[in-house]
Amino acid sequence: MFPQSFFRFVLGLDNENELLMESLSWLMILMGGCSFMVLRSVDLPYGRYASNKWGIQVNVKAAWFIQEIPSLVLPIYLMFFSTDIKPLQLPNQLLLGMFICHYTQRSLIFPFLIKGGKATPFISFILAFIFCLYNGYLQARFLSKYAVYPSDWITDQRFLTGFVLWFLGLSVNLHSDHILRKLRKPGETGYKIPHGGMFEYVSGANFLGEIVEWIGFAIACWSLPSAAFAVFGFFILASRAAQHHRWYLEKFEDYPKSRKALIPFLY
C-alpha cells in the first residue's frame, strides 16, 4: 500500500501542498551545506579520482545516462501527463524548457561523447541518480503546478538577467567540455593541461559555467526551489573545482600559476 501511494503522490495523482516544495528546498540547501563540509576533506570519488574502494564500477557512459535521465523524464512527464496541473503559461514553459535543455544535453548527448573515461564507482552513481530524481521532481513540480508569474514576466529584468546568465553559463560549460574532450587523441587515456576559453583563468571552467548557468536559472525563476538548486550546485561544483585545481598543481610542474580555483579559500 505504501509504495503504491508514494508513487501516486510523486507522479502527481494525489494532491499535495506548497509546504512540501518549501520543505524539499530547505532540505536541499541543508544537504548542500553538509556535503560542502564533508568535501573539504573527502574527494568526490568519480572521474580521475575513481577507485574500487567506493564499490563496484559502473560503465561511465551508462552511469551518466542513467543518473541524469530522471531530471529529463520527470519534467516531461509532469508537463504532459500529470492529471492535476493547469495549462502552462509562457513563462513556466520557458523556464521548464531551460531546465529540460540542460538535461537533454546531459543525459542524451554528453555521455556518448565521453572518450576513455574511467568507470564510475557505484556509490557516486547512485547518489547522483537520487539527486537527479529529487531535484528533477522539485523543479518540475514547482514550475508546472505552483509557480505563478505575471503575463509580462518574460520582459521582467529578473527573467532577462537570469536568462542571459543561464545561456552564458551553458555556453561556457559546453565549450569547456569540448576542450576537455579534444585533449585526448583516439586511444589515449591520460590527462593533459587544458588550454583555451575560460580554462585560461580557472582550473574548473566547466564547473564555473554550470554554476553560472544555475544561478541564472534561479534568478529567472525567482523562487525558493530554483535558489536551493543553485546553492546546492555551487557547494558541490565549487568543491569539485578546488579538487581539480589541487590535482593539476600536484600532477603538472608546468601548470600555469596564474590560473585560480573558483573559490580561493577552498584550495
Phi, psi and omega per residue, in radians:
M1 nan -0.800 -3.104
F2 -1.082 -0.868 -3.140
P3 -1.019 -0.718 -3.136
Q4 -1.106 -0.766 3.124
S5 -1.127 -0.684 -3.112
F6 -1.091 -0.856 -3.091
F7 -1.216 -0.585 3.032
R8 -1.072 -0.671 3.139
F9 -1.167 -0.868 -3.082
V10 -1.113 -0.618 -3.095
L11 -1.524 0.120 2.961
G12 1.520 0.382 -3.114
L13 -1.639 -0.211 3.054
D14 -2.095 2.871 3.125
N15 -1.411 2.576 2.955
E16 -2.501 2.992 -3.075
N17 -2.046 3.006 -3.062
E18 -1.194 -0.281 3.076
L19 -1.057 -0.613 3.102
L20 -1.069 -0.779 -3.138
M21 -1.060 -0.753 3.137
E22 -1.151 -0.738 -3.128
S23 -1.122 -0.774 3.117
L24 -1.105 -0.615 3.138
S25 -1.173 -0.843 3.126
W26 -1.138 -0.612 3.080
L27 -1.119 -0.669 3.103
M28 -1.110 -0.732 3.100
I29 -1.091 -0.741 3.113
L30 -1.093 -0.781 3.131
M31 -1.106 -0.676 3.108
G32 -1.103 -0.758 3.120
G33 -1.110 -0.727 3.119
C34 -1.142 -0.736 3.112
S35 -1.098 -0.694 3.123
F36 -1.021 -0.762 3.137
M37 -1.166 -0.722 3.131
V38 -1.133 -0.711 -3.070
L39 -1.293 -0.091 3.002
R40 -1.165 -0.422 -3.079
S41 -2.192 -0.183 -3.132
V42 -2.166 2.208 3.131
D43 -1.374 2.490 3.067
L44 -1.120 2.143 -2.984
P45 -1.531 1.114 3.008
Y46 -2.580 2.938 -3.075
G47 1.211 -2.323 -3.090
R48 -1.175 -0.239 -3.118
Y49 -1.763 0.085 -3.080
A50 -1.155 2.530 3.069
S51 -2.668 2.838 -3.087
N52 -1.214 -0.297 -3.086
K53 -1.207 -0.232 3.136
W54 -1.710 0.320 3.068
G55 1.889 -3.115 -3.124
I56 -1.059 2.720 -3.077
Q57 -1.702 2.382 3.132
V58 -1.924 2.363 3.094
N59 -0.854 2.290 -2.967
V60 -1.108 -0.675 -3.139
K61 -1.207 -0.737 3.112
A62 -1.134 -0.687 -3.124
A63 -1.092 -0.853 -3.127
W64 -1.084 -0.736 -3.137
F65 -1.108 -0.879 -3.052
I66 -1.206 -0.728 -3.051
Q67 -1.250 -0.508 -3.100
E68 -1.579 -0.390 -2.984
I69 -1.094 -0.519 3.101
P70 -1.024 -0.596 -3.128
S71 -1.301 -0.122 3.006
L72 -1.757 -0.777 -3.054
V73 -1.221 -0.758 -3.090
L74 -1.083 -0.837 3.090
P75 -1.038 -0.713 3.138
I76 -1.133 -0.734 3.118
Y77 -1.086 -0.848 -3.070
L78 -1.189 -0.494 3.113
M79 -1.255 -0.726 -2.927
F80 -1.940 -0.314 -3.015
F81 -2.180 -0.231 3.110
S82 -1.162 2.522 -3.009
T83 -1.628 -0.091 -3.004
D84 -2.163 0.521 3.071
I85 -2.085 2.655 3.108
K86 -1.478 2.859 3.046
P87 -0.956 2.334 -3.049
L88 -1.310 2.413 3.049
Q89 -1.377 2.852 -3.064
L90 -0.976 -0.799 3.121
P91 -1.018 -0.733 3.122
N92 -1.117 -0.710 3.120
Q93 -1.084 -0.770 -3.115
L94 -1.167 -0.729 -3.126
L95 -1.165 -0.743 3.049
L96 -1.125 -0.625 3.100
G97 -1.090 -0.655 3.093
M98 -1.096 -0.760 3.126
F99 -1.132 -0.805 -3.124
I100 -1.147 -0.643 3.118
C101 -0.999 -0.824 -3.141
H102 -1.063 -0.834 -3.021
Y103 -1.401 -0.298 2.948
T104 -1.134 -0.816 3.109
Q105 -1.146 -0.710 -3.028
R106 -1.262 -0.538 -3.071
S107 -1.789 -0.563 -3.026
L108 -1.828 -0.291 -3.087
I109 -2.058 -0.983 -3.057
F110 -0.915 -0.824 -3.070
P111 -1.033 -0.582 -3.031
F112 -1.555 0.022 3.019
L113 -1.734 -0.130 -3.112
I114 -1.117 2.334 3.123
K115 -2.016 1.957 3.018
G116 1.143 0.449 -3.134
G117 -1.234 2.652 3.093
K118 -1.239 2.656 3.050
A119 -1.080 2.670 -3.089
T120 -1.703 2.245 3.065
P121 -1.040 2.519 -3.046
F122 -1.032 -0.654 -3.094
I123 -1.122 -0.708 3.100
S124 -1.153 -0.734 -3.140
F125 -1.078 -0.844 -3.058
I126 -1.231 -0.618 3.094
L127 -1.149 -0.705 3.108
A128 -1.146 -0.693 3.115
F129 -1.087 -0.795 -3.138
I130 -1.087 -0.737 -3.138
F131 -1.112 -0.770 -3.128
C132 -1.146 -0.575 3.058
L133 -1.155 -0.830 -3.141
Y134 -1.078 -0.944 -3.054
N135 -1.259 -0.638 3.101
G136 -1.047 -0.723 3.093
Y137 -1.167 -0.813 -3.078
L138 -1.043 -0.912 -3.091
Q139 -1.150 -0.788 -3.073
A140 -1.219 -0.703 -3.118
R141 -1.171 -0.711 3.134
F142 -1.128 -0.838 -3.063
L143 -1.263 -0.466 -3.102
S144 -1.575 -0.320 -3.064
K145 -2.175 -0.700 -2.954
Y146 -1.854 -0.567 -3.057
A147 -1.205 2.189 3.111
V148 -2.116 2.087 -3.130
Y149 -2.057 2.605 3.040
P150 -1.136 2.738 -3.077
S151 -1.066 -0.444 -3.126
D152 -1.719 0.358 -3.093
W153 -1.027 -0.592 -3.066
I154 -1.236 -0.144 3.026
T155 -1.875 0.021 3.102
D156 -1.236 2.522 -3.110
Q157 -1.045 -0.562 3.126
R158 -1.164 -0.775 3.114
F159 -1.144 -0.807 -3.090
L160 -1.109 -0.772 3.109
T161 -1.102 -0.806 -3.141
G162 -1.089 -0.722 -3.128
F163 -1.123 -0.739 3.128
V164 -1.093 -0.787 3.100
L165 -1.095 -0.756 3.110
W166 -1.010 -0.815 -3.102
F167 -1.159 -0.749 3.115
L168 -1.090 -0.782 3.129
G169 -1.089 -0.767 3.103
L170 -1.060 -0.744 -3.133
S171 -1.107 -0.778 3.114
V172 -1.105 -0.731 3.141
N173 -1.079 -0.837 -3.117
L174 -1.163 -0.730 3.140
H175 -1.143 -0.701 -3.136
S176 -1.169 -0.704 3.061
D177 -1.078 -0.669 3.107
H178 -1.097 -0.763 3.115
I179 -1.061 -0.766 -3.134
L180 -1.108 -0.716 3.139
R181 -1.130 -0.645 -3.078
K182 -1.291 -0.176 3.127
L183 -1.156 -0.523 -3.076
R184 -1.748 2.265 2.985
K185 -1.437 2.838 3.137
P186 -0.911 2.228 3.118
G187 1.620 -0.245 3.137
E188 -1.423 2.565 3.121
T189 -2.272 -0.082 -3.087
G190 -1.381 -3.059 -3.112
Y191 -2.050 2.564 3.137
K192 -2.333 2.913 3.096
I193 -1.386 2.152 3.103
P194 -1.338 2.541 3.096
H195 -2.321 2.617 3.089
G196 1.796 2.760 3.117
G197 1.038 -2.524 -3.126
M198 -1.308 -0.122 3.053
F199 -1.161 -0.294 3.087
E200 -1.261 -0.225 -3.066
Y201 -2.050 -0.622 -3.116
V202 -2.353 2.666 -3.127
S203 -1.274 -0.591 -3.093
G204 -1.892 1.099 -3.089
A205 -1.081 -0.647 3.115
N206 -1.122 -0.658 3.110
F207 -1.236 -0.682 3.080
L208 -1.017 -0.787 -3.138
G209 -1.042 -0.761 -3.112
E210 -1.234 -0.620 3.067
I211 -1.053 -0.842 3.135
V212 -1.097 -0.687 -3.138
E213 -1.010 -0.826 -3.076
W214 -1.388 -0.433 2.977
I215 -1.134 -0.754 3.088
G216 -1.073 -0.739 3.107
F217 -1.057 -0.737 3.140
A218 -1.119 -0.708 3.117
I219 -1.153 -0.742 -3.132
A220 -1.131 -0.663 3.120
C221 -1.355 -0.629 -3.111
W222 0.914 0.972 -3.078
S223 -2.498 2.790 3.105
L224 -1.134 -0.793 3.134
P225 -1.018 -0.754 -3.140
S226 -1.219 -0.611 3.082
A227 -1.149 -0.689 3.118
A228 -1.085 -0.719 3.110
F229 -1.115 -0.748 3.130
A230 -1.114 -0.701 3.130
V231 -1.155 -0.823 3.136
F232 -1.057 -0.816 3.139
G233 -1.053 -0.703 3.113
F234 -1.067 -0.814 -3.138
F235 -1.009 -0.823 -3.078
I236 -1.270 -0.834 -3.047
L237 -1.248 -0.636 3.085
A238 -1.152 -0.651 3.084
S239 -1.139 -0.731 3.116
R240 -1.128 -0.696 3.125
A241 -1.116 -0.718 3.110
A242 -1.129 -0.666 3.084
Q243 -1.067 -0.779 3.103
H244 -1.113 -0.730 -3.111
H245 -1.067 -0.780 3.097
R246 -1.070 -0.739 -3.098
W247 -1.116 -0.780 3.139
Y248 -1.065 -0.763 -3.126
L249 -1.124 -0.624 3.136
E250 -1.345 -0.578 -3.020
K251 -1.444 -0.647 -3.003
F252 -2.121 2.053 3.120
E253 -1.173 -0.484 -3.101
D254 -1.686 0.313 -3.131
Y255 -1.149 2.317 -3.070
P256 -1.005 2.144 -3.108
K257 -1.259 -0.299 -3.114
S258 -1.307 -0.302 -3.115
R259 -1.325 2.551 -3.034
K260 -2.040 2.725 2.841
A261 -1.300 2.725 -3.126
L262 -1.039 -0.777 -3.117
I263 -2.091 1.839 -3.006
P264 -0.933 -0.688 -3.042
F265 -1.269 -0.229 3.084
L266 -1.366 -0.436 -3.062
Y267 -1.266 nan nan
